[in-house]
Every structure is written in structure tokens, then in C-alpha cells.
Amino acid sequence: MTTVEKENSERIGPLQSQVIVTIHTIQAMKLWQGRKATDPKLRNSIMGLPGFISRLNAIHFTSSFDDPYADWALIIVEDKYNSSQKEIAEITKTIDKIFQKVPKQISISDNLNINPIDLTLISKSPLGFSGVYLLTEYDELIRKILQLRHIGLIGRTNADNFIRDASRVMRSFYSVIQYYKNAGVARDDIAANNARARQAIEKLGLPPKDILEGTKRSEYAPVIHKRKLANTEPVISDEKTEHFVPNQEENAQSDLED
């Protein structure tokens, strides 16, 4: 490589694109915004899409430094996305079957908001976009449900139940990494069984063997940079730490209703 080529390669910046999401329903907008906790005993906070993406960006970055806990979190998110997408698809399939009851002599256009909201976001993690894709599918599903209610093919109770089921799937997905804590360790730390690794294992448990060994990683995980986590301190404290694995998230389902 010539001197000029080297200078050019060092000067060129990373690629970045802007994503604009169009929202048509109030229900999807609420999911985007999330909810702040008013009283932890009564109404816990609910993570919205920007918070979900922000957390994933941090996990994606940490994963690039060979942190097995970050890799574990990415796998959990990927698996949860796949299962959540299937659940939304099942509800959509049911709604589409009801639409088949519309007489062929009647033509109905898509149910679109005359003043939709365009929202801009940037995600540094490929998995962050899974939250966007699922939200748009949810938004379309809600429009169909509301349209069925409007034309009298389902009543208010059935419509509310469909919306509640779909909303529960979405909030469950966004909250899957709510309890993630940055352990600030690399696989070399765990192999050496140093103090940092022992603290992480005590608080968060030991990742599955294949994840710990690096033989299993998310399809969307970043390239690993074999160097220490510069200027990164673990956020684990002496306080009780919630785990981020799915069983913890499922215990919080009672807090996900509006």
C-alpha cells in the first residue's frame, strides 16, 4: 500500500444511512415511545424502540470486544425476534381470514392515516432494525384490526383482545434486554478466572458453553477485536442484579399492560 493509499484509508469514515419509519396508529406510536415508571410498585417503565436500539448499540459494541455476555444477549434478542415475528404472523393470519368474509362485490382500500408520523432513527446494530421491522408489521396489523371493527366484521371486545395480544408480543420483545448488565469482561478474563470474571459469574451466571467458547454467535454479531475493553468498567454493583435471560422477562409480563 502506498503512502497516499494509506492516508486515504485512514481518512475515510464509516458508512451510515438514515432510516425513516412511518407510523399510522396510536398503538404503534405508544410502543415507539415506551413508558416511564410513575411508581415502580404500580407502573413499571416499558422500553420503547429508541431505548431498545440504544441498548442494542451498546451490546453490539461490547460484543466486538469478545464479551461472551454481550454475545449471549444478541443471541437472546435474535431468538426472541424470530419467535415474536411468528406470533405476530399468527395473529395476522387470523385477521386475514376474517377479511375473507367481505363480499366480493365490495372493494375496501387500505386503512391508512391521513396524517401519519414520520420518525427518524439510526441503529449501529443490525439487530436494532429487527425492532423496526416488527413495529411496522404490528402497525399494519393494528390498522387491519381497526378496519375490521369499523366495517362490522368484529366487535369491540374481539378487536380489543386482538390488539392486547399483539401489544403483549411487542412489549415482551422490547423488554427482552431490559435486564442486561454490562459485565465488562472478555473471554480471556473468564479463562484466567480473574476477579472481574468471578464477579460477573457470581452476578450473572455462566453463559452456555458454546457461547462461552465462541463457537455460537448471533448471525448479526460484529467482528471480534482481540483487545481489552478500553475505558470500559463493569456496571455490576453490589446491589441485586436482575438477569436478562428470557425467564426474567416473562416474569415481568404483568407490568406490560397499559
matplotlib code that plots the C-alpha trace (Angstrom):
import matplotlib.pyplot as plt

x = [0.0, 1.4, 1.5, -1.4, -3.5, -2.7, -3.7, -6.9, -7.9, -7.3, -9.3, -12.4, -15.2, -17.8, -20.9, -24.2, -27.8, -30.8, -34.0, -37.4, -40.3, -43.9, -46.4, -50.1, -51.6, -51.7, -50.9, -47.6, -46.7, -47.1, -44.8, -42.3, -42.3, -42.4, -43.5, -41.7, -42.2, -44.6, -44.5, -42.3, -44.9, -47.8, -46.5, -43.0, -41.2, -41.7, -38.8, -39.7, -38.0, -35.3, -34.3, -34.3, -32.0, -29.7, -29.3, -28.6, -26.0, -24.1, -24.4, -23.2, -20.2, -19.3, -19.7, -16.9, -14.5, -15.1, -17.5, -19.5, -22.3, -22.9, -22.9, -25.3, -27.6, -27.5, -28.5, -31.4, -32.6, -32.3, -34.2, -36.9, -37.3, -37.9, -40.5, -42.2, -42.4, -44.1, -46.6, -47.5, -47.8, -50.3, -52.5, -52.3, -53.3, -56.4, -57.3, -56.8, -59.2, -61.9, -61.3, -62.3, -65.8, -66.1, -68.4, -66.6, -68.8, -67.3, -63.9, -62.1, -58.9, -56.1, -56.8, -54.2, -53.8, -54.3, -51.6, -49.1, -46.0, -42.5, -39.8, -36.1, -33.7, -30.1, -29.0, -25.4, -26.6, -28.2, -30.4, -31.7, -33.6, -35.5, -37.4, -38.3, -39.4, -41.6, -43.1, -44.1, -45.7, -47.6, -48.7, -50.1, -51.9, -53.5, -54.8, -56.4, -58.0, -59.4, -60.7, -62.5, -64.1, -65.1, -66.8, -68.6, -66.8, -65.6, -66.9, -65.2, -64.3, -62.7, -60.8, -59.5, -58.4, -56.5, -54.8, -53.9, -52.4, -50.3, -49.2, -48.1, -45.9, -44.3, -43.6, -42.3, -39.8, -38.6, -38.2, -36.0, -32.8, -34.2, -32.2, -29.0, -26.0, -22.5, -20.2, -17.1, -15.3, -13.8, -13.4, -9.8, -10.9, -13.1, -10.4, -8.0, -10.7, -9.6, -11.5, -13.5, -14.7, -15.6, -17.7, -19.5, -20.2, -21.5, -23.9, -24.9, -24.2, -22.0, -23.0, -23.7, -20.6, -20.9, -21.4, -18.6, -16.2, -17.3, -18.5, -22.0, -22.7, -25.6, -25.7, -25.7, -22.8, -19.9, -16.3, -14.4, -11.4, -8.9, -8.0, -9.1, -12.2, -10.6, -12.1, -15.0, -15.9, -18.4, -21.7, -22.3, -22.7, -23.2, -26.9, -29.2, -28.8, -31.7, -30.7, -31.5, -32.4, -36.0, -37.4, -36.8, -38.5, -41.5, -42.0, -42.5, -45.4, -48.0, -46.4, -46.7, -50.4, -51.4]
y = [0.0, 3.4, 6.3, 8.1, 4.9, 4.5, 8.1, 7.8, 4.5, 6.2, 9.3, 7.7, 7.4, 4.7, 4.2, 5.3, 5.6, 7.3, 5.3, 6.9, 5.0, 5.9, 5.3, 5.2, 4.1, 5.4, 1.9, 1.7, 5.3, 4.3, 1.3, 3.6, 6.0, 3.4, 4.4, 6.0, 4.5, 6.6, 4.3, 1.1, -0.7, 0.2, 1.0, -0.1, 1.5, 0.0, 0.2, 1.9, 1.4, 4.2, 2.7, -0.8, 0.3, 2.3, -0.7, -2.9, -0.5, -0.8, -4.6, -4.8, -2.6, -4.7, -7.9, -6.7, -6.9, -10.6, -10.2, -13.6, -11.9, -9.5, -12.4, -14.2, -11.1, -10.8, -14.5, -14.0, -11.0, -12.8, -15.8, -13.6, -11.7, -14.9, -16.1, -12.7, -12.4, -15.8, -14.7, -11.5, -13.5, -15.9, -13.1, -11.5, -14.8, -14.9, -11.3, -12.0, -15.0, -12.7, -10.3, -13.1, -12.7, -9.4, -10.0, -9.9, -7.1, -4.8, -3.3, -1.9, 0.1, 0.0, 1.7, 4.5, 7.5, 10.8, 12.4, 9.6, 10.4, 10.0, 9.2, 9.1, 6.6, 5.4, 1.9, 0.8, -2.8, -4.8, -6.4, -3.0, -3.0, -6.1, -3.8, -1.5, -4.3, -5.8, -2.4, -1.9, -5.3, -4.5, -1.1, -2.8, -5.5, -2.8, -1.0, -4.2, -4.9, -1.4, -1.6, -4.9, -3.3, -0.3, -2.3, -4.5, -7.9, -8.0, -6.2, -4.0, -6.9, -9.0, -6.1, -5.1, -8.7, -8.9, -5.6, -6.6, -9.9, -8.2, -5.5, -8.0, -9.7, -6.4, -5.3, -8.7, -8.4, -4.9, -5.8, -8.9, -6.9, -4.7, -6.5, -6.8, -5.5, -4.8, -7.3, -5.6, -9.0, -10.8, -14.5, -14.3, -12.9, -15.9, -18.3, -16.7, -16.8, -13.3, -11.2, -9.4, -12.7, -14.2, -11.1, -11.4, -15.1, -14.6, -11.9, -13.1, -16.8, -18.5, -18.3, -21.6, -23.5, -22.9, -19.2, -19.0, -20.8, -18.5, -21.4, -20.0, -16.3, -14.4, -14.1, -10.3, -10.2, -7.9, -8.9, -9.6, -7.3, -9.1, -6.3, -5.3, -3.2, 0.2, 2.6, 0.2, -0.6, -3.2, -1.8, -4.7, -3.3, -4.9, -4.3, -7.1, -7.5, -8.8, -11.3, -10.7, -14.2, -14.8, -16.2, -12.9, -11.0, -13.4, -12.7, -9.0, -9.6, -8.4, -4.9, -4.7, -3.7, -0.1]
z = [0.0, -1.0, 1.4, -0.4, -0.2, 3.5, 4.2, 2.2, 4.0, 7.4, 6.4, 5.0, 7.5, 8.2, 6.1, 7.6, 6.4, 7.7, 8.3, 8.3, 9.8, 9.0, 11.9, 11.2, 14.6, 18.1, 19.4, 17.4, 18.5, 22.1, 21.6, 20.0, 22.9, 25.7, 29.2, 32.1, 35.5, 37.6, 40.6, 40.5, 42.7, 40.4, 36.9, 35.8, 32.9, 29.5, 27.0, 23.7, 20.3, 20.7, 24.1, 22.6, 19.8, 22.1, 24.4, 21.4, 20.1, 23.4, 23.4, 19.8, 20.6, 23.7, 21.7, 19.4, 22.3, 22.8, 25.7, 26.0, 27.9, 25.1, 22.6, 24.8, 24.8, 21.0, 20.6, 23.0, 21.0, 17.7, 19.0, 20.6, 17.4, 15.4, 17.9, 18.2, 14.4, 14.3, 16.9, 15.1, 11.8, 13.5, 14.7, 11.2, 9.6, 11.8, 10.9, 7.2, 7.4, 8.8, 5.9, 3.6, 4.8, 2.9, -0.1, -3.4, -4.6, -2.0, -2.5, 0.5, 0.3, 2.9, 6.2, 6.3, 8.5, 6.6, 8.8, 9.6, 11.6, 10.1, 12.7, 12.1, 13.7, 13.3, 14.5, 14.7, 15.3, 12.6, 15.2, 16.1, 12.9, 13.9, 16.3, 13.5, 11.2, 13.9, 14.7, 11.1, 11.0, 14.2, 12.9, 9.8, 11.9, 14.1, 11.0, 9.8, 13.2, 13.5, 9.9, 10.7, 13.6, 11.6, 8.9, 11.5, 11.0, 14.6, 17.7, 20.2, 22.6, 19.9, 18.5, 21.9, 22.6, 19.3, 20.0, 23.5, 22.3, 19.6, 22.0, 24.6, 22.0, 21.1, 24.6, 25.5, 22.6, 23.5, 27.2, 26.5, 27.1, 29.8, 32.5, 30.6, 32.5, 31.0, 32.8, 31.3, 30.7, 27.8, 27.2, 28.2, 31.7, 32.2, 31.0, 33.5, 36.2, 37.4, 39.9, 37.1, 35.7, 39.1, 39.9, 36.6, 37.0, 40.6, 39.5, 36.0, 35.9, 33.4, 29.7, 27.9, 26.9, 23.1, 23.6, 26.1, 23.7, 20.9, 18.7, 18.7, 17.9, 16.5, 12.8, 13.4, 15.8, 15.0, 14.1, 17.3, 18.0, 20.2, 22.6, 26.1, 26.8, 26.8, 29.3, 30.0, 33.5, 34.5, 35.7, 38.1, 41.6, 45.0, 44.6, 43.4, 39.7, 37.5, 34.9, 31.3, 30.2, 29.0, 32.2, 33.9, 31.1, 31.3, 35.0, 34.1, 31.8, 34.3, 34.1, 30.3, 30.1, 29.6]

ax = plt.figure().add_subplot(projection="3d")
ax.plot(x, y, z, "-o")
ax.set_aspect("equal")
plt.show()
